[in-house]
């Protein structure tokens, strides 16, 4: 804070005090003290004026302390040490580098800091799942496992090493359609018995796929441990897609 800013703050504090008591109130306070020492009584007007002056002086003293609070009080109130305060001053701009600090300056900095980084705090709060908090219960344990599994599946999907079941089924169905079209071409060059055998094989192919996915559907929904690829012999390149079912 430069010299002009300090002077502006002093004028601002002075104006607050002056709105409570005037120079006339100060003179009235002096008269009340003189009358008290001499044993004389003071007028009601002077007494009230003296009270206003005393109130303004208490405020002036409080503002003077708030403008230059010893650093030890910031350590006590914040339950931190000097090193933490210096780090906050260096990293975030907390106005408390010297041996004293100003309450108005810290308040001003605090609200500017919160306004600037409000989006960050809102983001962090929105990421907190209230269902992950609370006492340990069987339902909470199961929910945490499901959340862990979901995050893992999402990560594997982003890495491109996990194929959705629906995509696998669609590819197999398209392959079956291609085989059916091939059967129509074979019909032109093969006898009826060969085409019949080929069609029976295709029917078995479709039935095997349907049976596999019908039987595996419950395990897809209930598995607690899902792996994307078993991995190749080198342990790095992906192997066949698999689901580990306990």
GUDRENMI-958082 format. One record per residue (C-alpha): x, y, z; residue in one letter; residue number from 0. Coordinates in steps of 0.2 Angstrom, whole numbers, always signed. Each point is the difference from the previous one (the first is absolute). Example, Ala and Ser with C-alpha at 12.3 -4.5 7.8 and 13.67 -1.06 7.14 Angstrom:
residues 2
<atom xx="+62" yy="-22" zz="+39" aa="A" i="0"/>
<atom xx="+6" yy="+17" zz="-3" aa="S" i="1"/>
END
This chain:
residues 246
<atom xx="+0" yy="+0" zz="+0" aa="X" i="0"/>
<atom xx="+7" yy="+17" zz="-5" aa="X" i="1"/>
<atom xx="+1" yy="+16" zz="+10" aa="X" i="2"/>
<atom xx="-16" yy="+7" zz="-9" aa="X" i="3"/>
<atom xx="-10" yy="-16" zz="+4" aa="X" i="4"/>
<atom xx="+5" yy="+1" zz="+18" aa="X" i="5"/>
<atom xx="-5" yy="+18" zz="+2" aa="X" i="6"/>
<atom xx="-17" yy="-4" zz="-9" aa="X" i="7"/>
<atom xx="-3" yy="-13" zz="+13" aa="X" i="8"/>
<atom xx="+5" yy="+11" zz="+14" aa="X" i="9"/>
<atom xx="-12" yy="+14" zz="-6" aa="X" i="10"/>
<atom xx="-14" yy="-14" zz="-2" aa="X" i="11"/>
<atom xx="+3" yy="-5" zz="+18" aa="X" i="12"/>
<atom xx="+0" yy="+18" zz="+6" aa="X" i="13"/>
<atom xx="-16" yy="+3" zz="-9" aa="X" i="14"/>
<atom xx="-9" yy="-14" zz="+9" aa="X" i="15"/>
<atom xx="+6" yy="+7" zz="+17" aa="X" i="16"/>
<atom xx="-5" yy="+17" zz="-4" aa="X" i="17"/>
<atom xx="-18" yy="-5" zz="-5" aa="X" i="18"/>
<atom xx="-2" yy="-6" zz="+18" aa="X" i="19"/>
<atom xx="+8" yy="+15" zz="+9" aa="X" i="20"/>
<atom xx="+5" yy="+18" zz="-5" aa="X" i="21"/>
<atom xx="+12" yy="+12" zz="+7" aa="X" i="22"/>
<atom xx="-14" yy="+8" zz="+10" aa="X" i="23"/>
<atom xx="-2" yy="-17" zz="+9" aa="X" i="24"/>
<atom xx="+18" yy="-1" zz="+4" aa="X" i="25"/>
<atom xx="-1" yy="+18" zz="+8" aa="X" i="26"/>
<atom xx="-16" yy="-6" zz="+10" aa="X" i="27"/>
<atom xx="+10" yy="-15" zz="+6" aa="X" i="28"/>
<atom xx="+14" yy="+11" zz="+7" aa="X" i="29"/>
<atom xx="-13" yy="+11" zz="+9" aa="X" i="30"/>
<atom xx="-8" yy="-15" zz="+7" aa="X" i="31"/>
<atom xx="+17" yy="-6" zz="+7" aa="X" i="32"/>
<atom xx="+4" yy="+18" zz="+7" aa="X" i="33"/>
<atom xx="-17" yy="+0" zz="+8" aa="X" i="34"/>
<atom xx="+3" yy="-17" zz="+8" aa="X" i="35"/>
<atom xx="+16" yy="+5" zz="+7" aa="X" i="36"/>
<atom xx="-7" yy="+16" zz="+7" aa="X" i="37"/>
<atom xx="-15" yy="-9" zz="+7" aa="X" i="38"/>
<atom xx="-12" yy="+10" zz="-11" aa="X" i="39"/>
<atom xx="-14" yy="-8" zz="-10" aa="X" i="40"/>
<atom xx="-1" yy="+0" zz="-19" aa="X" i="41"/>
<atom xx="-14" yy="+3" zz="-11" aa="X" i="42"/>
<atom xx="-10" yy="-14" zz="-8" aa="X" i="43"/>
<atom xx="+6" yy="+6" zz="-18" aa="X" i="44"/>
<atom xx="+18" yy="-1" zz="+5" aa="X" i="45"/>
<atom xx="-2" yy="-17" zz="+8" aa="X" i="46"/>
<atom xx="-7" yy="-7" zz="-16" aa="X" i="47"/>
<atom xx="+13" yy="+8" zz="-10" aa="X" i="48"/>
<atom xx="+14" yy="-7" zz="+11" aa="X" i="49"/>
<atom xx="-8" yy="-17" zz="-2" aa="X" i="50"/>
<atom xx="+1" yy="+1" zz="-19" aa="X" i="51"/>
<atom xx="+18" yy="+6" zz="+1" aa="X" i="52"/>
<atom xx="+5" yy="-15" zz="+11" aa="X" i="53"/>
<atom xx="-9" yy="-12" zz="-12" aa="X" i="54"/>
<atom xx="+10" yy="+8" zz="-15" aa="X" i="55"/>
<atom xx="+16" yy="-2" zz="+10" aa="X" i="56"/>
<atom xx="-3" yy="-18" zz="+3" aa="X" i="57"/>
<atom xx="-3" yy="-3" zz="-18" aa="X" i="58"/>
<atom xx="+15" yy="+10" zz="-5" aa="X" i="59"/>
<atom xx="+11" yy="-11" zz="+11" aa="X" i="60"/>
<atom xx="-8" yy="-16" zz="-7" aa="X" i="61"/>
<atom xx="+2" yy="+6" zz="-18" aa="X" i="62"/>
<atom xx="+18" yy="+4" zz="+4" aa="X" i="63"/>
<atom xx="+3" yy="-17" zz="+7" aa="X" i="64"/>
<atom xx="-9" yy="-8" zz="-15" aa="X" i="65"/>
<atom xx="+11" yy="+9" zz="-12" aa="X" i="66"/>
<atom xx="+16" yy="-7" zz="+7" aa="X" i="67"/>
<atom xx="-3" yy="-16" zz="+9" aa="X" i="68"/>
<atom xx="+16" yy="-9" zz="+6" aa="X" i="69"/>
<atom xx="+3" yy="-16" zz="-10" aa="X" i="70"/>
<atom xx="-1" yy="-11" zz="+15" aa="X" i="71"/>
<atom xx="-19" yy="+3" zz="+1" aa="X" i="72"/>
<atom xx="-2" yy="-6" zz="-18" aa="X" i="73"/>
<atom xx="+9" yy="-16" zz="+5" aa="X" i="74"/>
<atom xx="-11" yy="-3" zz="+15" aa="X" i="75"/>
<atom xx="-16" yy="+4" zz="-9" aa="X" i="76"/>
<atom xx="+4" yy="-10" zz="-15" aa="X" i="77"/>
<atom xx="+9" yy="-14" zz="+10" aa="X" i="78"/>
<atom xx="+15" yy="+1" zz="-12" aa="X" i="79"/>
<atom xx="+18" yy="+4" zz="+2" aa="X" i="80"/>
<atom xx="+10" yy="+15" zz="-7" aa="X" i="81"/>
<atom xx="+7" yy="-11" zz="-14" aa="X" i="82"/>
<atom xx="-18" yy="-5" zz="-6" aa="X" i="83"/>
<atom xx="-5" yy="+19" zz="+0" aa="X" i="84"/>
<atom xx="+16" yy="+4" zz="-10" aa="X" i="85"/>
<atom xx="-4" yy="-14" zz="-13" aa="X" i="86"/>
<atom xx="-18" yy="+7" zz="-2" aa="X" i="87"/>
<atom xx="+7" yy="+17" zz="-3" aa="X" i="88"/>
<atom xx="+12" yy="-6" zz="-13" aa="X" i="89"/>
<atom xx="-11" yy="-12" zz="-8" aa="X" i="90"/>
<atom xx="-17" yy="+8" zz="+1" aa="X" i="91"/>
<atom xx="+3" yy="+18" zz="+3" aa="X" i="92"/>
<atom xx="-6" yy="+0" zz="+18" aa="X" i="93"/>
<atom xx="+4" yy="+18" zz="+7" aa="X" i="94"/>
<atom xx="+10" yy="-5" zz="+15" aa="X" i="95"/>
<atom xx="+18" yy="+0" zz="-4" aa="X" i="96"/>
<atom xx="+6" yy="+12" zz="+13" aa="X" i="97"/>
<atom xx="+0" yy="-1" zz="+19" aa="X" i="98"/>
<atom xx="-18" yy="+7" zz="+0" aa="X" i="99"/>
<atom xx="-15" yy="-2" zz="-11" aa="X" i="100"/>
<atom xx="-16" yy="+10" zz="-3" aa="X" i="101"/>
<atom xx="-17" yy="-8" zz="+3" aa="X" i="102"/>
<atom xx="-8" yy="+11" zz="-14" aa="X" i="103"/>
<atom xx="+13" yy="-5" zz="-12" aa="X" i="104"/>
<atom xx="-1" yy="-18" zz="+4" aa="X" i="105"/>
<atom xx="-19" yy="+1" zz="-2" aa="X" i="106"/>
<atom xx="+1" yy="+9" zz="-16" aa="X" i="107"/>
<atom xx="+12" yy="-13" zz="-7" aa="X" i="108"/>
<atom xx="-10" yy="-15" zz="+6" aa="X" i="109"/>
<atom xx="-16" yy="+5" zz="-9" aa="X" i="110"/>
<atom xx="+10" yy="+4" zz="-16" aa="X" i="111"/>
<atom xx="+8" yy="-17" zz="+1" aa="X" i="112"/>
<atom xx="-16" yy="-9" zz="+3" aa="X" i="113"/>
<atom xx="-8" yy="+9" zz="-15" aa="X" i="114"/>
<atom xx="+14" yy="-4" zz="-11" aa="X" i="115"/>
<atom xx="+1" yy="-18" zz="+4" aa="X" i="116"/>
<atom xx="-19" yy="-3" zz="+3" aa="X" i="117"/>
<atom xx="-1" yy="-12" zz="-15" aa="X" i="118"/>
<atom xx="+13" yy="-11" zz="+7" aa="X" i="119"/>
<atom xx="-9" yy="-2" zz="+17" aa="X" i="120"/>
<atom xx="-16" yy="-3" zz="-9" aa="X" i="121"/>
<atom xx="+8" yy="-14" zz="-10" aa="X" i="122"/>
<atom xx="+8" yy="-8" zz="+15" aa="X" i="123"/>
<atom xx="-17" yy="+0" zz="+9" aa="X" i="124"/>
<atom xx="-9" yy="-7" zz="-15" aa="X" i="125"/>
<atom xx="+12" yy="-15" zz="-1" aa="X" i="126"/>
<atom xx="-4" yy="-5" zz="+18" aa="X" i="127"/>
<atom xx="-12" yy="-15" zz="+0" aa="X" i="128"/>
<atom xx="-11" yy="+2" zz="+17" aa="X" i="129"/>
<atom xx="-3" yy="-19" zz="-2" aa="X" i="130"/>
<atom xx="+19" yy="-3" zz="+3" aa="X" i="131"/>
<atom xx="-1" yy="+8" zz="+17" aa="X" i="132"/>
<atom xx="-7" yy="-7" zz="+16" aa="X" i="133"/>
<atom xx="+1" yy="-15" zz="+11" aa="X" i="134"/>
<atom xx="+6" yy="-17" zz="-7" aa="X" i="135"/>
<atom xx="-14" yy="-11" zz="-5" aa="X" i="136"/>
<atom xx="-2" yy="-14" zz="-12" aa="X" i="137"/>
<atom xx="-10" yy="+10" zz="-12" aa="X" i="138"/>
<atom xx="+14" yy="+14" zz="+0" aa="X" i="139"/>
<atom xx="+13" yy="-13" zz="-3" aa="X" i="140"/>
<atom xx="-9" yy="-7" zz="-15" aa="X" i="141"/>
<atom xx="-3" yy="+17" zz="-7" aa="X" i="142"/>
<atom xx="+18" yy="+5" zz="+2" aa="X" i="143"/>
<atom xx="+5" yy="-16" zz="-10" aa="X" i="144"/>
<atom xx="-12" yy="+4" zz="-13" aa="X" i="145"/>
<atom xx="+7" yy="+18" zz="-1" aa="X" i="146"/>
<atom xx="+18" yy="-7" zz="-1" aa="X" i="147"/>
<atom xx="-5" yy="-12" zz="-14" aa="X" i="148"/>
<atom xx="-9" yy="+14" zz="-10" aa="X" i="149"/>
<atom xx="+15" yy="+11" zz="+1" aa="X" i="150"/>
<atom xx="+11" yy="-14" zz="-5" aa="X" i="151"/>
<atom xx="-11" yy="-5" zz="-15" aa="X" i="152"/>
<atom xx="+0" yy="+19" zz="-5" aa="X" i="153"/>
<atom xx="+19" yy="+1" zz="+1" aa="X" i="154"/>
<atom xx="+2" yy="-16" zz="-11" aa="X" i="155"/>
<atom xx="-12" yy="+7" zz="-12" aa="X" i="156"/>
<atom xx="+10" yy="+16" zz="-2" aa="X" i="157"/>
<atom xx="+16" yy="-10" zz="-2" aa="X" i="158"/>
<atom xx="-9" yy="-10" zz="-14" aa="X" i="159"/>
<atom xx="+4" yy="-17" zz="+7" aa="X" i="160"/>
<atom xx="-18" yy="-4" zz="+4" aa="X" i="161"/>
<atom xx="-14" yy="-5" zz="-13" aa="X" i="162"/>
<atom xx="-18" yy="+2" zz="+5" aa="X" i="163"/>
<atom xx="-10" yy="-17" zz="+0" aa="X" i="164"/>
<atom xx="-13" yy="+8" zz="-12" aa="X" i="165"/>
<atom xx="+14" yy="+4" zz="-12" aa="X" i="166"/>
<atom xx="+7" yy="-18" zz="+0" aa="X" i="167"/>
<atom xx="-18" yy="-6" zz="-3" aa="X" i="168"/>
<atom xx="-2" yy="+12" zz="-14" aa="X" i="169"/>
<atom xx="+16" yy="-6" zz="-9" aa="X" i="170"/>
<atom xx="-5" yy="-18" zz="+2" aa="X" i="171"/>
<atom xx="-17" yy="+3" zz="-7" aa="X" i="172"/>
<atom xx="+7" yy="+9" zz="-15" aa="X" i="173"/>
<atom xx="+13" yy="-14" zz="-3" aa="X" i="174"/>
<atom xx="-15" yy="-12" zz="+0" aa="X" i="175"/>
<atom xx="-9" yy="+11" zz="-13" aa="X" i="176"/>
<atom xx="+16" yy="-1" zz="-11" aa="X" i="177"/>
<atom xx="+0" yy="-19" zz="+2" aa="X" i="178"/>
<atom xx="-18" yy="-1" zz="-6" aa="X" i="179"/>
<atom xx="+4" yy="+10" zz="-15" aa="X" i="180"/>
<atom xx="+14" yy="-12" zz="-4" aa="X" i="181"/>
<atom xx="-13" yy="-14" zz="+1" aa="X" i="182"/>
<atom xx="-10" yy="+8" zz="-14" aa="X" i="183"/>
<atom xx="+16" yy="+0" zz="-11" aa="X" i="184"/>
<atom xx="+4" yy="-18" zz="+5" aa="X" i="185"/>
<atom xx="-18" yy="-5" zz="-6" aa="X" i="186"/>
<atom xx="+5" yy="+3" zz="-18" aa="X" i="187"/>
<atom xx="+15" yy="-12" zz="+1" aa="X" i="188"/>
<atom xx="-4" yy="-13" zz="+13" aa="X" i="189"/>
<atom xx="-13" yy="-14" zz="+0" aa="X" i="190"/>
<atom xx="-15" yy="+2" zz="+12" aa="X" i="191"/>
<atom xx="+7" yy="-12" zz="+14" aa="X" i="192"/>
<atom xx="+16" yy="+11" zz="+1" aa="X" i="193"/>
<atom xx="-10" yy="+16" zz="+2" aa="X" i="194"/>
<atom xx="-11" yy="-9" zz="+13" aa="X" i="195"/>
<atom xx="+15" yy="-4" zz="+10" aa="X" i="196"/>
<atom xx="+7" yy="+17" zz="-1" aa="X" i="197"/>
<atom xx="-17" yy="+8" zz="+5" aa="X" i="198"/>
<atom xx="-1" yy="-12" zz="+15" aa="X" i="199"/>
<atom xx="+18" yy="+6" zz="+5" aa="X" i="200"/>
<atom xx="-6" yy="+18" zz="-1" aa="X" i="201"/>
<atom xx="-15" yy="-4" zz="+11" aa="X" i="202"/>
<atom xx="+11" yy="-8" zz="+13" aa="X" i="203"/>
<atom xx="+12" yy="+15" zz="-1" aa="X" i="204"/>
<atom xx="-15" yy="+12" zz="+4" aa="X" i="205"/>
<atom xx="-7" yy="-11" zz="+14" aa="X" i="206"/>
<atom xx="+17" yy="-1" zz="+8" aa="X" i="207"/>
<atom xx="+2" yy="+19" zz="+0" aa="X" i="208"/>
<atom xx="-17" yy="+2" zz="+7" aa="X" i="209"/>
<atom xx="+2" yy="-13" zz="+13" aa="X" i="210"/>
<atom xx="+17" yy="+7" zz="+6" aa="X" i="211"/>
<atom xx="-7" yy="+18" zz="+2" aa="X" i="212"/>
<atom xx="-16" yy="-6" zz="+9" aa="X" i="213"/>
<atom xx="+10" yy="-10" zz="+12" aa="X" i="214"/>
<atom xx="+13" yy="+13" zz="+3" aa="X" i="215"/>
<atom xx="-11" yy="+15" zz="+2" aa="X" i="216"/>
<atom xx="-2" yy="-3" zz="+19" aa="X" i="217"/>
<atom xx="+18" yy="+0" zz="+3" aa="X" i="218"/>
<atom xx="+3" yy="+16" zz="-10" aa="X" i="219"/>
<atom xx="-12" yy="+9" zz="+12" aa="X" i="220"/>
<atom xx="+6" yy="-8" zz="+16" aa="X" i="221"/>
<atom xx="+19" yy="-2" zz="-2" aa="X" i="222"/>
<atom xx="+10" yy="+10" zz="+12" aa="X" i="223"/>
<atom xx="+17" yy="-3" zz="-9" aa="X" i="224"/>
<atom xx="+0" yy="+4" zz="-18" aa="X" i="225"/>
<atom xx="+16" yy="-1" zz="-10" aa="X" i="226"/>
<atom xx="+2" yy="+7" zz="-18" aa="X" i="227"/>
<atom xx="+14" yy="-11" zz="-7" aa="X" i="228"/>
<atom xx="+9" yy="-14" zz="+8" aa="X" i="229"/>
<atom xx="+16" yy="+7" zz="-9" aa="X" i="230"/>
<atom xx="+12" yy="-8" zz="-12" aa="X" i="231"/>
<atom xx="+15" yy="-11" zz="+4" aa="X" i="232"/>
<atom xx="+11" yy="+16" zz="+2" aa="X" i="233"/>
<atom xx="-12" yy="+7" zz="+13" aa="X" i="234"/>
<atom xx="-2" yy="+16" zz="-9" aa="X" i="235"/>
<atom xx="-10" yy="-3" zz="-16" aa="X" i="236"/>
<atom xx="-18" yy="-4" zz="+2" aa="X" i="237"/>
<atom xx="-7" yy="-18" zz="-1" aa="X" i="238"/>
<atom xx="-17" yy="-6" zz="-3" aa="X" i="239"/>
<atom xx="-15" yy="+9" zz="+9" aa="X" i="240"/>
<atom xx="-6" yy="-9" zz="+15" aa="X" i="241"/>
<atom xx="-11" yy="+2" zz="+16" aa="X" i="242"/>
<atom xx="+6" yy="-7" zz="+16" aa="X" i="243"/>
<atom xx="-15" yy="-8" zz="+9" aa="X" i="244"/>
<atom xx="+2" yy="-6" zz="+18" aa="X" i="245"/>
END
